[in-house]
Each structure stands twice: as structure tokens, then as C-alpha cells.
Amino acid sequence: MRLRAIGRDPVVITVAAALFALSVLAVNILWPAAFGVFIAVGGVVGALVVVYEVRLTKRLAQAEFIRDLQTGFASDANIGALWRKLLLKEEVVAADRPLVSSYLTFFETLHLLVRKGALDLALTDDLFRNRFFTAVGNKGVLETALVKEAGSFANIHALIESWHGHLLHHKIPMHPGYYGYVQALTEAKGYEITRLGPADLPDLEHLQSEVLSTIKDDSWLRANTDVMLKECLIDHITLGARQHGTLVAAAILYDGGGTDESIKHYFTDEAEALQDSINLKLVLALPEHRKKGLARALVELLEQQATDLGKKEIMCTVHPDNTASQSLFRLLGYHKVDSVSTSYGKRVVLRRKLPVLNKRWAR
């Protein structure tokens, strides 16, 4: 506040202007050749001072916004009542709908401030991330509002996407509530997301066969053997999406460790690096169930598993012509590492570095 007061003090401004005028006069008398340069430099300095003042004013205004938001959050009785239930892990039921509405309306306000450029999301992240994602990942909040009345909370869904992008960009671990939201939203579309086991081998084999039969260029996807699929179901993590009991999509997280199955092996043989890396081995979805967010949901839920396992990166390979898959992975924070030649053709290697999971979330 002191900087702002000094910067706007009329006496200070008057004295500074007088000193600058005297300096201009002195330079013009003693060193006429340098007069133009001096004026130019003075103009640049003046512009920088104006920019600094504008930025300082914006930061101070945003600090006031945050202070007011914090005050509003803490003083609203409905918000406080729901936050206590969330902290104490009490069940949120239909009768709590007014509390849920007040809580989410608060964050709709935050979203509108961010969207209008009045507030930077980065400034509110540490303070409100836990409060926001704890709510949006809560089963009761999802069932009473975000899933049941999705259209009424479009701003909340937009804020979740914006916040997801912010966390990806700044390499901040996703809050567990985000994954609860992803799963609930997928299940609201009529899918059941489960971890598959050995008993699901016939269904997984059938799914792979069906997907392969729909691909015009069979070089895009390598067919895994029954032995490999069984290993994935027993020793690794395979998630599946069922609709009316039929397996319509699946994805596999494969920990290759120090074996040749590790994608990291294309780049290093260093033991620690191999142990820190994990593969996204396979993502399958029947044609009629594509473009419904299934592949994205399965990949994100597997990333949660990888983070929980303490992995530092997740890698995958994609056919160079499979631009749709590459676009999806880039949306989820993956970046191209290199192109490699494998036994089943040339592949683009994509990687997402996983931030270290911090168990202590903000407030």
C-alpha cells in the first residue's frame, strides 16, 4: 500500500517533474548533441514507470479481490455449513441442495472474475484449490448438482477445465477431487468404470479384436497376445468402461520397470530412470463410443494411479499418422519426446512428467 501511496502523491510527482525538467535544460545547455538521446531515454523510463504503476495497481486490486473473496467464503453461513460437512467427510444429501448451490455460486463468481481478466487464477490457486476440488469431487455434490443439474452449473464445469489446464501448465499435481469428478461425469453418461481382472480376459480380447477390425491401417495399433493381455490384467492396471454389461473401452497402465517393455528403454538404461517411468500401453474404444470423453477419462484415471505409485513420468507411443490420439495426449499435458523405430513400425513417443504428489493440500 505504501508504494501505491508514494507513486500517486502529488507532491512527489511535482518534485520529480521539476527535477526532470531541470535535467533536460542542463543537458541541452552542456551537451546539445546528446539532447535527443536524453529525451528518448527519458521517454522510455517514463513509459516503464507507467507500466509498473499499472501492474502494481492491478496486483493490489487483485489482492483486494482475494481478500474480499476470502471474507465472503468465511462469512457465508451456507458455504461454511457445507465446508464443515466436506471437511468432516459427512454425507451430502438432497436436503443440502441450498448449501451446495451457495457454495458453487461462490466459485461461479470466481470463474467470472478470471474470465473477465479481473483476477489471475494463479493468485487464487493455493488458497481455493482444495476448497474447490474437494467439493466438485464429492459424491453428494455431484449427485445433487453437478451431474444431476449439469446445465445449471456450466460456469463450474468451465472453471474445472480452466483449473485443470492451469495445473497442467504449472506442473502442479491434480487434486484427487478432480479424478472423482471425471469418473462421476463419465458414469453419468451411462458407463461403469472398473478395474479389470483375469476374469475379464475374454471381454478384453474381444474388444481388441473389434477395434482392430475397424482400423483401416492395421499398422496403427499392435495386437497384443492373449499372454500379454492376461499379464496386464494380473500384474498391471487395466481400467475398463462397460455399458449395459458390455466392455466398450479399456486402457492399460504397464509398469515395464527394467524390462524391454519399458518405453524409457529407448532413451536410457539407467535403473532409477527406468523405475520412475511407466507406460500407457493401450487405449481402446469401440467406434460408436468414441468422442464421448471415454478415452480421456480412462487415461486421466490411470494417471492418478501412476501418481499414487510414485512414478515421475508416464510415456506412450502413437503412430505418426494418428493425429487424433496425439491431439488428445497433448490436451492432457503430453509432449513429443522423439520418434523411434520399433519392431512394429515407427512411433511417436509422448511423455507427461508427473509432479510429485504433495499430500498436504492448501487449506
N, C-alpha and C positions, 0 to 999 in steps of 0.2 A: 504494500500500500504506500510506503514511503517513496518508492521510486516513482509511482504514478503521481504523487503529490508534487514532487520536485519537478518532474517533467512538465507539469501544467501550471506551475507557479508563474504568474505574470511578471513578477519582479525578476525572477531568474531568466525568463525569456527575454525581457527587455535588456538586461545587462549583457546577455550572450549576444544579442543582436548588435548592441553598441560596440562590443569588443570585435566582432566580426567586421563591422563597418570600418573601424579604425585600422584593422589589419589590412583590409582591402586598400585603403588610402595609402598606408605606409608602403605596401608592395608596389603600388602604382607609381609612387614618387621615387623610391630607391631602386627598383628593379622593373622598369616598364616592360621589358621583353618577357618577363615571367608572369605578367598580369593575367593573360588569357588562361594560362595553365592553372594559376591560383584560383581563378573563378570557377574553372571546370572542376577542380578538386573540391572546392567548397560546395559546389552543387551536388557532387556525388556524396559527400559527407552528410549534407543536409537531407538527401534522399534516404540515406541509410538510417538517419535519426528518425525520420518519419516512419520508415518500415518498422524499426524497432519499437516505436511508440504504438503503432497499430497492433503489432504482435503482442506486446506487453498488455495492451488494453484487452485484447481477445483472451489472453491467458487468464487475466484477472476476472473477466466476465464469466469465463467457463468455470473458474474456481468458485465463483459465487453461485453459478448454476448447480454445481456439485454439492455445495453446502446446502442449498435450498432443497435439492433432491434428497439428500440425506435426512434433512429435517422432516421433509414430507413423509419419507418412508418410516421414520421412527415415531412420528406423532399420529399417524393414521391408525385408528383403533382396529379397523378391519384388516389392514395389512399386518399389523402386529399380531393379531389373533391367528392368522394363517401361518405367519412365520414361526410362531411358537409351535404350532402343530407340526410344521415341517421339521423344525429342529429336534423335537421330541419324538419324531417318527410316528406320530399318531395318524390314524386313518383319516383321510379327507373324504367326506361323503357328500351326497347330493344336497344335504341341508347347509353345507358350507359354500354353496354356489355364490352367494353375495360376497363372501370373503375372497373367493377366488377371483371374482370379477374386479374387485377393488385392487387386488394385488397385481393382476395382469394389466389393468388400466394404467397403473403407475409406470410399468415398463413400456406401454404403448407411448406414453409421453416421452420417455427417454428415447425411444426409437424415432419419434418425430423430430426431436431436437437434433439427433445425429443426422437424420436425413436432410434436414434444412441447413446443416452446416453450423448450427449454433453450438454444437458440442462434439468433441472428439471422443470416439468410443474408447480409445486408448486411455483416456483420463478416468473413465468410469470402470474400466475392466477389473482392476484389483478390488475395488470396493463393492461392486454389484455382481460380479460373475457368479459367485457361489449362490447368492440370493436368487438370481435369475434361473440358473440351470437346475438348482435343487427343486425349484417349482415346476419347470417345464418337463422334468424327468419324473415327477411324482405321478404315480398311477391314478390317484384320486383327482388331481388337477387335470390330467389328460382326459380322464373319463367324464368329468363334469363340464369341461370347457374345450380344451384344445383339440380333442378328437371329436367329441360329440357335437360341438358347435364351431368347427374349424373356420367357417366363413366369417364368423363374428370376431375372430381374432387374427385377421390377416396381417395386421401390423406385428403381432407377436411372432408369427411364422417368418415374416420378413426379417425381424430382428435376430431370430435364431440363425438364419442363413448369413446375415451380415457378421454376427459374432463368430460364427464358425469360420468364415473367411479371415477375420481378424486373428483368431487364434492360430490358424494355419500359417498365415503370413509372418507372424511374430514367433513361430515355433514354440507356442505355449501348449501344454498338454490339454486335450479336451476334457472338460468336466464330465464325470460319469453320468450326470443327468442328461447330457446330450445324447448319449447312446440309448438311454431309456426312451427318449423322445423318438429317436429314429426307429426303434423296434415297434413302439406303440403305433406310430404313423403307418408303418408297413402292415402291421396286423389289422389296422382299421380298414385296409383295402381288401381284406378277406384272406390274408396269408397267415400261416402259422410258421414262425421262425423257431427252429430247434437245432440242437447239436445232433448230428447223425452218428450212429454207431454201427457195429458189424452187421446187425440185422437189417440195415438199410442198404447193404451192398447191391442186391438186385435192382432196387429203385435207382441207385446212383449209376449203375451200369446202363440201365435203360435210358436215363436222362442223357448221359453222354452220347449214347448211340443216336438218340433222337436229334440232339443238337448238331452232331456231326453230319447227319443226313440232310440238314437244311443249309449247310455251308457250301457255296458253290466252289470255292477254292479250299480243298481239304488241307492245304499246307498251312492254313491259318491256325489250326488247332491240332495239337498232337493227341492222339488217342492213348489214354493211359490203360495199362493192362489191368486185368482183374486183380492181380497180385498187388500192384501199386495202389489201386483204389482201396483194397482191403487194408493195406498198411496205413493209408491216410485215415481211414475210419477208426483204426485201433490206436495208432501211436501219435496221431497228429489231430488237428482240429478242423472238422468239416461241419459247416453250417448249411442247413437246407431250408427252403421255403416250400411249404405244401399248401395246396388249395383243394379243399374237399378230399383230403387224404392223398392226393397225387403230388409227387415231388416235381415241382416245376422250375426250380432254380437251386443252385448249390455253389459253394465256394470253399476252397481248401487253403488252410494256413499250414505250411510244411516247414518244419524245423530241420534243415539239412545238416546243421552243425558242421563237422569237418568232413562230411562225405562229398562225393562228386555231385550230388543232387543240389548242393547249395549254389545259388546263383553267384554268390560272393566269390566262389572259386575261380570265376573268370578274371578276377582282379587281384586276388591275393591268396596266399596260403598261410597267412598269419593266424594262429589258432584263436586268439582273442577276438579278432575281427570276424572270423567265421562264426563264433559262438554268439556274437552280438547281432548278427544278421538273421533274418528269417524270410522265407519265400511266400509270396501269394501265388500258389501253384496253379489254381484253376478257378475260373468263374464261368458258370454255365447258366443259361436261361432259355427256356423254350421261346420260340419267336412270338407267340401270342401273349407272352408275359413280359416282353421287353418294353422299354420306355415307360415303365411304371415305378421306377426307383428301386427295383429289386436288387440289381447288381450293385448299385451304390450302397444300399443298406447292408448287404452281406459283407462287402469289402470293409465298410466302416466298423461293423461289429467285430470283424476279425482283427482290425487294427486295435480295437480295445483289448482283445485277447493278447495281441503281441505286446502292447504296452504293459499289461499286467504281468507278462512273463519277463519283463525287464529288458526286452530287446531294444536296440538303439536304432535299428532301421528295418524297413520292410522293402523287399525287392520283387519285381516281376518282369517277365519277358512278354513282348507283344509283337505280332507280325508287323513288319513295316507298313503294310497297306491297311492294317486295321485301325483306321483313324478314329473310329467311334470309341474304341476302348482306350486309345491314347488320350482322347479328349476327356473321358471320364476320369482317368487317373490324374490328369493334370488338374482337373477341378478339385480333386481330393488332396492336392498338395504334392503329387509325384513329379519328379523331374527326370529328364533323359540323362542317363549316365554315359551310355555308349551303345554302339551296335556290335553284336557278337555273332560269330558263326557257330551254330550248334549242330548236333548230329541230325536234327530235324529241320535245318534251314537257318537263314539269317533272322535274327530277332533284335528288336529294340529293347534295351534294358532300362527300366524305370525304377526310381527309388524314392522313398519318402523317409526322411530322417525323423525318428520318433523322439520327441522331447522327453527328458527324464521326468517320470511321474512324481509329482510332489503331493504327498498325502495330506499336507496342510493347505487347505484351500482358504481363499480370502474370506474373512468374517462369515 
